[in-house]
Amino acid sequence: MMKRETEILKLLKEKSATKQLIYNNTKEAFDELVVCLKAKEKSLTNLLKNELNNVELEFKSNGTFDVQLKVCRRYSFISYAL
């Protein structure tokens, strides 16, 4: 019985380490995406300075893996939610 418990503990440790690695990689990639979206918002705002009364840009972070870049123009609406 002790050998079986040792095997189970070993598998649990491996699975936990794998899950942590996946989480860290996902978080790192998402953080890079957030930086890109913030830069895109800034870039678009600079390009649209003269038209900003008709165009609305909004970057919004709602949590660890929830970010939005909203672009509105009068009757059209585009939202990128990740």
C-alpha positions as CSV (number, residue, x, y, z in Angstrom):
1,M,0.0,0.0,0.0
2,M,2.9,2.4,0.8
3,K,4.2,2.0,-2.8
4,R,0.8,3.0,-4.2
5,E,0.6,6.1,-2.0
6,T,4.1,7.1,-3.0
7,E,3.2,6.8,-6.7
8,I,0.1,8.8,-6.2
9,L,2.0,11.6,-4.4
10,K,4.6,11.6,-7.2
11,L,1.9,12.0,-9.9
12,L,0.2,14.7,-7.9
13,K,3.5,16.7,-7.6
14,E,4.2,16.2,-11.4
15,K,0.7,17.3,-12.3
16,S,0.9,20.3,-10.0
17,A,4.2,21.4,-11.4
18,T,2.8,21.0,-15.0
19,K,-0.3,23.1,-14.2
20,Q,1.9,25.8,-12.6
21,L,4.2,25.9,-15.7
22,I,1.1,26.2,-18.0
23,Y,-0.4,29.0,-15.8
24,N,2.9,30.9,-15.8
25,N,3.4,30.6,-19.6
26,T,-0.2,31.7,-20.2
27,K,0.1,34.6,-17.8
28,E,3.3,35.8,-19.5
29,A,1.8,35.6,-23.0
30,F,-1.4,37.4,-21.8
31,D,0.7,40.1,-20.2
32,E,2.5,40.7,-23.5
33,L,-0.9,40.9,-25.2
34,V,-2.0,43.5,-22.7
35,V,1.1,45.6,-23.5
36,C,0.3,45.3,-27.2
37,L,-3.3,46.4,-26.8
38,K,-2.4,49.4,-24.6
39,A,0.1,50.4,-27.3
40,K,-2.5,50.0,-30.0
41,E,-5.0,52.1,-28.1
42,K,-2.3,54.8,-27.8
43,S,-1.4,54.6,-31.4
44,L,-5.0,54.7,-32.6
45,T,-5.7,57.7,-30.3
46,N,-2.8,59.6,-31.8
47,L,-3.9,58.8,-35.4
48,L,-7.5,59.8,-34.7
49,K,-6.9,63.0,-32.7
50,N,-8.9,65.1,-35.2
51,E,-11.8,62.6,-35.2
52,L,-12.0,61.7,-31.6
53,N,-15.3,63.5,-31.2
54,N,-16.7,60.7,-33.5
55,V,-14.5,57.9,-32.3
56,E,-14.3,56.5,-28.8
57,L,-11.4,54.2,-27.7
58,E,-11.4,52.4,-24.4
59,F,-8.8,50.0,-22.9
60,K,-10.2,48.1,-19.9
61,S,-8.6,45.4,-17.8
62,N,-11.2,43.5,-15.7
63,G,-8.9,40.9,-14.1
64,T,-6.0,38.5,-14.6
65,F,-7.2,37.1,-17.9
66,D,-9.9,39.6,-18.9
67,V,-9.0,42.7,-21.1
68,Q,-11.0,44.7,-23.6
69,L,-10.1,47.2,-26.3
70,K,-13.3,48.9,-27.4
71,V,-13.6,51.1,-30.5
72,C,-16.9,52.9,-31.1
73,R,-17.9,55.2,-33.9
74,R,-21.4,56.6,-33.9
75,Y,-23.4,53.5,-35.0
76,S,-20.7,50.9,-35.2
77,F,-19.1,49.1,-32.3
78,I,-16.1,46.8,-32.2
79,S,-14.9,45.1,-29.0
80,Y,-12.0,42.7,-28.6
81,A,-12.5,40.8,-25.4
82,L,-10.0,38.2,-24.4
